[in-house]
Amino acid sequence: MEYDDGERATAAAERARAFVSEVLVDVERDLRSETRLPRDRLADLHDRAREYDVFGPGVPEEYGGLGLTFREQVPVLEALGRTRIGPAAAHAPPWPDEAGLYALELAATDDQRERWLRPLAEGRLRSSLAMTEPIQGGGSDPTMVRTRARKEGDEWVLDGHKWWVTGGSDSDVVLTFARTDPDAGVHDAVSCLVVPVDAPGVEVHRDIAHMSDHVAGEPVHSEMTFDEVRVPEGNLLGEPNEGFAFFQRVLAHSRVWLGIEKTGTAQRALDVAKAYATEREAFGEPLSAKQALRFEVAEAETDLHAVRLMARDVARKITEGADPRTEVAMFKYRASNAVCDVVDRAVQACGANGIGEDLPLSDFYTNVRGYRIYDGADAVHKTVVARAAFDDADPEELEPLSRFGEPNTHPRESTDG
């Protein structure tokens, strides 16, 4: 399929595809038993990415990256997403550093840019994002956030409990969302604080075991508490009590970023399945000759094409400075379901080899399933879409109907007889 990605983006995507196939696929196989990418190994991969001129697609040029717009990043992220270690190896940057970088680009002061944005962009700093809380704290319903921060002199004092902090124990700083105005509604009461993970009072209790925590390149998800944690007032990111709207902008970017990356994962899974079906024979012919399987592949290719078109549309709008909240919600639930379905079809097509670990499909399967839950579960995004859909319900469409006590005085004439 041809997409209107522009020369710069298309060339970068071709280089990324070469980097994945010539370097990262072998590394991916070597790392099957690793749960994390060690920082020294990651630094080596960054050097290889520079050799291929794919280091930092989303990193500004002043910090050593390619400086691509979000729209231009789309084909590059998909190419890197063909392996789970791709975004980290190329310092795309990987999630959640992607969210941290975008948040700092949006709101950082000059001092904060030098303290955190520059080292994060250059791959010398790792960040994480702390919003979700255990029962009964904030999660899909962010109005339930219970972590608090109060101002004392020239410091913020933070108390609370977060979990599913993506990248938590591997990070140097955690962007923490806390209620800073106890009397206001949550939309006007939350702020974002940049908290060093080694600050007194910060405790990482565990990395949460989950279905894809064995997959190389999968970030850890940590449970953390904050007990009278003090940070300077200069660690406030953005304006006080405006963190909710800020957080929504950051999440919108991440939701699309992840969907694009996982489209690459799904496409590679489908490519593996097509290769397997072409070679594997049963009942006198290759599996690829079976109509049932050919239809499965046709449906999968069609779904991925639709997701790519949605990705390009919403990435363009974000690049232009719009706030396409409904379109992001549409993309998030459609993309997450499509990639899960495509990877599932690929596993099924490969039979026992699909669930074995000689091929990467089982890793892909466990990895993409989480995308339907984190960064907003399917039901949350469908609610957003439905709300927008019913906002423009037009009562005039029902004008011809009779109501009780109000006969229709202008009926259509019957054509019977």
C-alpha positions in Angstrom: 0.0 0.0 0.0 1.2 3.5 -0.7 0.7 6.3 1.9 1.4 10.0 1.5 4.2 10.1 4.1 6.6 12.4 2.3 10.1 11.8 1.2 11.8 12.4 4.6 9.5 10.0 6.5 9.6 7.4 3.8 13.4 7.4 3.7 13.6 7.2 7.5 11.1 4.3 7.5 13.2 2.4 5.0 16.3 2.8 7.1 14.4 1.7 10.2 13.1 -1.4 8.4 16.7 -2.2 7.5 17.9 -1.6 11.1 15.2 -4.0 12.3 15.9 -6.8 9.8 19.7 -6.6 9.7 20.4 -5.9 13.4 17.5 -6.2 15.8 15.9 -9.5 14.8 19.0 -11.3 15.8 19.3 -9.3 19.0 15.6 -10.1 19.7 16.3 -13.8 19.5 19.4 -13.5 21.8 17.3 -11.6 24.4 14.5 -14.2 24.6 15.5 -15.1 28.2 16.1 -11.4 29.3 13.3 -9.5 31.0 15.0 -6.1 30.6 17.4 -4.4 28.2 20.5 -3.5 30.3 21.5 0.1 29.9 24.9 -0.8 28.6 23.4 -3.0 26.0 20.8 -0.3 25.1 23.7 2.2 24.7 25.3 -0.1 22.2 22.1 -0.4 20.3 21.8 3.4 20.3 25.2 3.5 18.6 24.0 1.0 15.9 20.9 3.1 15.4 23.0 6.1 14.7 24.9 4.1 12.1 21.6 3.5 10.3 20.6 7.2 10.9 17.5 6.2 12.8 18.3 7.4 16.3 15.6 9.5 17.9 12.9 9.8 15.2 10.8 11.9 17.7 13.8 13.6 19.3 14.4 17.3 18.3 17.5 17.8 16.1 19.0 20.1 18.7 19.3 17.0 21.0 20.7 14.7 18.4 17.5 13.2 16.9 15.9 13.2 13.5 13.4 15.9 14.5 10.5 14.3 12.6 7.0 15.7 13.2 4.5 13.3 14.8 2.9 12.8 11.4 6.3 12.0 9.9 7.1 9.5 12.7 4.1 7.2 11.7 5.8 4.9 9.2 9.1 4.9 11.2 7.4 3.9 14.4 5.6 1.1 12.6 8.8 -0.2 11.1 10.5 -0.2 14.5 7.4 -1.9 16.1 8.2 -5.0 14.0 10.3 -6.1 17.0 9.5 -5.4 20.7 13.0 -3.9 21.2 12.8 -1.5 18.2 11.5 1.7 19.8 14.0 1.4 22.7 16.9 0.4 20.4 16.4 3.4 18.2 15.4 5.7 21.1 12.2 6.5 19.2 12.0 7.2 22.3 10.4 4.1 23.8 7.2 4.2 25.9 7.1 5.7 28.6 10.0 8.0 27.7 7.9 9.0 24.7 5.3 10.4 27.1 7.9 12.1 29.3 9.6 13.7 26.3 6.3 15.0 24.9 5.2 16.3 28.3 8.4 18.2 28.8 8.3 19.6 25.3 4.8 20.9 26.0 5.4 22.4 29.4 9.0 22.6 30.5 10.6 25.8 31.5 14.1 26.6 30.2 15.7 25.3 33.3 13.6 22.1 33.2 14.6 21.5 29.6 18.2 21.5 30.6 17.7 19.4 33.7 15.4 16.7 32.2 14.4 17.2 28.6 18.0 17.3 27.2 19.2 14.1 29.0 16.0 12.3 28.3 16.1 13.2 24.6 19.8 12.1 24.4 19.0 8.8 26.1 20.9 9.5 29.3 17.8 9.8 31.5 14.8 7.5 31.9 11.3 8.7 32.9 8.1 7.1 34.0 4.5 8.3 34.4 2.5 7.9 37.6 -1.3 8.4 37.3 -3.0 5.1 38.1 -3.8 4.2 41.7 -5.0 0.9 43.3 -8.6 0.4 44.3 -10.3 2.8 45.2 -8.0 5.4 43.6 -7.8 7.0 40.2 -7.6 4.7 37.1 -10.0 4.8 34.2 -11.9 7.3 36.2 -9.2 9.9 36.9 -11.6 12.0 39.0 -10.9 9.5 41.8 -7.2 10.4 42.2 -6.3 10.4 45.9 -2.5 11.1 45.8 -2.0 14.6 47.3 0.6 17.3 47.2 0.6 20.4 49.4 2.8 23.5 49.2 5.1 24.3 52.1 7.2 27.3 51.6 9.2 26.7 48.4 8.6 23.0 48.3 5.9 20.6 47.3 5.2 17.7 49.8 3.8 14.6 48.2 1.8 11.7 49.8 0.2 8.9 47.9 0.2 5.5 46.3 0.6 4.7 42.6 0.8 1.4 40.7 1.2 0.3 37.1 3.8 3.1 36.9 5.3 2.1 33.6 9.0 2.1 33.7 8.9 3.0 37.4 11.8 1.0 38.9 14.0 1.6 35.8 13.4 5.3 35.7 15.4 8.3 37.1 12.4 10.6 37.4 8.6 9.9 37.6 6.1 12.4 36.4 3.5 12.2 39.2 0.0 13.5 39.0 -1.4 14.6 42.3 -4.4 16.6 43.7 -3.0 20.0 44.7 -6.3 21.7 45.4 -8.4 19.7 47.8 -11.5 21.9 47.4 -11.8 22.1 43.6 -13.2 19.7 41.1 -10.6 17.3 39.8 -10.5 19.1 36.4 -9.1 22.1 38.2 -7.3 20.4 41.1 -4.5 18.2 39.7 -0.8 19.1 39.0 2.2 17.3 37.6 5.4 17.0 39.7 8.7 15.7 38.4 9.9 13.5 41.3 13.4 11.8 41.4 12.9 8.1 42.1 15.7 8.2 44.6 14.1 11.1 46.6 13.6 10.4 50.3 10.1 8.9 50.9 9.8 7.4 47.5 9.6 3.6 47.7 9.3 1.1 44.8 7.5 -1.8 46.4 7.5 -4.2 43.4 7.5 -4.6 39.7 4.0 -6.1 39.0 4.1 -9.6 37.5 2.0 -9.6 34.3 1.4 -11.6 31.2 4.1 -10.0 29.1 6.8 -9.2 31.7 9.1 -11.9 30.2 9.2 -10.1 26.8 12.4 -8.3 26.0 11.7 -4.6 25.5 8.6 -4.7 27.6 8.8 -1.9 30.3 8.4 -2.8 33.9 5.2 -1.7 35.7 5.9 -0.7 39.3 3.9 -0.1 42.5 5.2 2.9 44.3 4.3 5.0 47.4 5.2 8.6 48.3 5.5 9.4 52.0 6.1 13.1 52.7 8.3 13.4 49.6 9.7 16.9 49.2 10.6 18.4 45.9 11.4 22.0 45.0 8.6 24.2 43.6 10.7 24.2 40.4 9.7 20.6 39.9 6.2 21.6 39.0 5.6 20.8 35.3 3.2 23.2 33.7 0.7 25.4 35.6 -0.6 24.4 39.1 -4.0 22.7 39.1 -4.0 22.4 35.3 -2.6 18.9 35.2 -5.8 17.1 34.2 -6.0 18.8 30.8 -2.2 18.5 30.4 -2.4 14.8 31.2 -5.1 14.3 28.6 -2.9 15.8 25.9 0.0 13.6 26.8 -2.1 10.5 26.9 -3.7 11.3 23.5 -0.2 11.4 22.0 0.8 8.1 23.7 -2.3 6.3 22.7 -1.6 7.0 19.0 2.1 6.4 19.4 1.5 2.9 20.9 -1.1 2.0 18.3 1.3 2.9 15.5 4.1 0.8 17.1 1.8 -2.2 17.6 0.6 -2.0 14.0 4.2 -2.9 13.1 4.1 -5.8 15.6 0.8 -7.1 14.1 2.2 -6.7 10.5 5.3 -8.7 11.3 3.1 -11.4 13.0 1.1 -11.6 9.8 4.2 -11.8 7.7 5.4 -14.7 9.8 2.1 -16.5 9.3 2.1 -15.9 5.6 5.6 -17.4 5.3 4.6 -20.4 7.4 1.4 -21.0 5.5 3.3 -20.8 2.2 5.7 -23.6 3.3 3.5 -25.8 5.5 1.6 -28.4 3.6 -1.5 -30.3 4.7 -4.0 -32.5 2.7 -1.9 -32.3 -0.5 -1.3 -28.5 -0.7 0.2 -25.6 1.1 -1.9 -24.0 3.8 -1.8 -20.8 1.8 -3.9 -22.5 -0.9 -6.8 -23.0 1.6 -9.6 -20.5 1.0 -10.4 -20.2 4.7 -6.8 -19.1 5.5 -6.6 -16.8 2.5 -9.8 -15.0 3.7 -8.3 -14.6 7.2 -5.2 -13.0 5.7 -7.3 -10.7 3.5 -9.3 -9.5 6.5 -6.2 -9.0 8.5 -4.5 -6.9 5.8 -7.7 -4.8 5.4 -7.9 -4.1 9.1 -4.3 -3.0 9.3 -4.7 -0.8 6.3 -7.7 0.9 7.9 -5.7 1.4 11.1 -2.8 3.0 9.2 -5.2 5.5 7.6 -6.7 6.4 10.9 -3.2 6.8 12.4 -2.1 9.2 9.7 -5.3 11.2 10.1 -5.0 11.7 13.8 -1.2 12.1 13.8 -1.6 14.9 11.3 -4.2 16.7 13.5 -2.0 16.4 16.6 1.0 17.7 14.6 -1.2 20.7 13.5 -1.9 21.5 17.1 -5.5 20.3 17.2 -7.1 18.3 20.1 -8.8 15.5 18.2 -10.1 13.8 21.3 -12.9 11.8 19.6 -10.6 10.7 16.8 -8.0 9.6 19.3 -10.6 7.5 21.1 -11.8 6.0 17.9 -8.2 5.1 16.9 -7.3 3.7 20.3 -10.1 1.2 20.6 -10.1 0.3 16.9 -6.3 -0.1 16.6 -6.1 -2.1 19.9 -8.7 -4.6 18.8 -7.3 -4.8 15.3 -3.8 -5.6 16.3 -5.0 -8.2 18.9 -7.1 -9.9 16.3 -4.4 -9.9 13.6 -1.8 -11.4 16.0 -4.4 -14.0 17.2 -5.0 -15.0 13.6 -1.3 -15.3 13.0 -0.9 -17.6 16.0 -3.8 -19.8 14.9 -2.4 -20.0 11.3 0.9 -21.3 12.6 -0.6 -24.0 14.9 1.8 -25.4 17.4 4.6 -23.2 16.1 2.4 -20.2 16.9 2.4 -20.9 20.6 6.0 -22.2 20.7 8.9 -19.9 21.2 11.0 -20.6 18.1 8.9 -17.8 16.5 8.1 -14.4 18.2 4.3 -14.8 17.9 3.7 -15.9 21.5 5.6 -12.8 22.7 3.6 -10.6 20.4 0.4 -12.2 21.5 0.9 -11.4 25.2 2.3 -8.0 24.5 -0.5 -6.6 22.3 -3.3 -7.8 24.6 -2.5 -5.2 27.2 -3.0 -2.4 24.7 -6.8 -2.9 25.0 -6.5 -2.0 28.7 -3.8 0.5 29.4 -4.0 4.2 28.3 -7.7 3.8 28.6 -9.7 0.6 28.3 -12.0 -0.1 25.3 -15.1 0.8 27.2 -13.7 4.2 28.1 -12.9 5.2 24.5 -16.2 3.9 23.3 -17.9 6.1 25.9 -16.0 9.1 24.5 -17.0 8.3 20.9 -20.6 7.7 21.9 -20.9 10.9 23.8 -19.7 12.9 20.8 -22.0 10.9 18.5 -25.1 11.7 20.5 -24.2 15.4 20.9 -25.4 16.0 17.4 -28.6 13.9 17.4 -31.1 15.8 15.3 -34.7 15.6 16.5 -35.9 16.8 13.0 -35.0 13.3 11.7 -38.0 12.0 13.5 -40.4 14.8 12.5 -42.8 12.4 10.5 -43.4 10.2 13.5 -46.7 10.2 15.4 -46.6 10.8 19.2 -49.3 10.0 21.7 -52.0 12.5 21.2 -50.3 14.0 18.2 -51.4 12.3 15.0 -49.3 12.6 11.9 -51.1 15.2 9.8 -48.8 14.8 6.8 -48.6 11.1 6.2 -47.0 9.6 3.1 -49.7 8.3 0.7 -49.8 4.6 0.5 -48.8 3.1 -2.8 -50.7 -0.2 -2.1 -53.4 -1.0 -4.6 
